[in-house]
Amino acid sequence: MIPFNKPYLHGRELVYIAQAVASGKISGDGMFTKKCHDYFEANYGFKKALLTTSCTDALEMAAILLNIQPGDEVIIPSFTFVSTANAFVLRGAKIIFADCCEDNPNIDPEEVERLVTNQTKAIVVVHYAGVACDMDRINEIAQAKGIPVIEDAAQAIDSFYKGRPLGSIGVMAAFSFHETKNIISGEGGLLSINDESLINRAEIIREKGTNRSSFFRGEVDKYGWVDIGSSFLPSDIIAAYLYAQLEVKDLIQNKRMHIWKSYMHEFQSLSKTTGIKLPKTPAWATNNAHMFYLITNNIEQRTHLIDQLKNKGINAVFHYQSLHKSPYFRSKNDDGRELPNSDRFTNCLVRLPLYYEMSDTDINSVISGVQDALIY
Ligand SMILES: *Cc1c(COP(=O)(O)O)cnc(C)c1O
């Protein structure tokens, strides 16, 4: 069996978890959480890094920090994970779904420009497969109206836009360390904050609406309830696991890149003969090897490919289902707009196995499995 994904344990994870326990403090903001915060701020230039229990949590914090109110419009790509939209729906926002680009699943900036109104309170972009959206164009549209841009950088660790780390460009960004991402802690996330004026309140929201962080720094003599919030901070056990992964980030990234490039190289001629499309990395973006996907010519071909691979014990999977066609959204405020690119990626995108422990034999099995299924 070749699974789609397999969580990777380097070894120091268990050592650091034991250290966290031995330190006598395994609740939030312990020794390893601080190490992770320092790592992200030093390596990616985030003004403030705050670990959360998930990317979903980080997005919910962002929505609270932006003071999203009932009826506010938030522009979000339809081809994304539920949490990107749900975090804003929890604040009462009206979601305005935008289509993808024609040739890659990132949000189409021209579509964003058409959808902006005086009610727009945020634009959320998703760097799909860790490949940067067209951030200069999106920032130009947003800045003209003073609208904050949030990056859903769940898949985008260690990836760059014109040399700038993803997660450092929007006012805030949300990362995920879910076991399906490049760097993992089981469940886990990060809110990066690039607008200094949001930092103080972010600490409060993350600590159940209390000024506990200020109290521990000795800035106030008692702590109490000062704002809304929730319990968004992870246990130091999670941070211990994460820190061990960050220490071997380059090892993990190099291996993932090797797998990604092997696929890309071997599928060039297949793409020419079958019309199957390969991932595109625009000139402004890097590729962090989060995902390798193919775009089939139609849904029947994708189903055939997934079934054929399954017969050989290879687990390839499709991805998001357009949120504008989801049961929840349809029952609420479906505005009837068609988003054809989003639907095409919903129907035709297929992701191939890609995980640290994949051997060259595994990689070759997937490659020949795909070729056998598509050349007939
Ligand atoms: C994985 C993912 C999320 C959710 O991350 P969690 O850490 O599981 O909450 C959100 N958005 C995108 C684009 C993702 O890929």
The ligand as a Gaussian input file, in Angstrom:
#p B3LYP/6-31G(d) Opt

LIG

0 1
 C       -5.350000      22.484000       6.203000
 C       -6.017000      23.752000       5.850000
 C       -6.788000      24.482000       6.773000
 C       -7.140000      23.955000       8.120000
 O       -6.047000      23.725000       8.952000
 P       -6.278000      23.113000      10.408000
 O       -4.955000      23.295000      11.067000
 O       -6.656000      21.675000      10.229000
 O       -7.346000      23.897000      11.082000
 C       -7.300000      25.706000       6.379000
 N       -7.088000      26.205000       5.149000
 C       -6.366000      25.532000       4.240000
 C       -6.130000      26.153000       2.886000
 C       -5.819000      24.282000       4.548000
 O       -5.097000      23.626000       3.613000

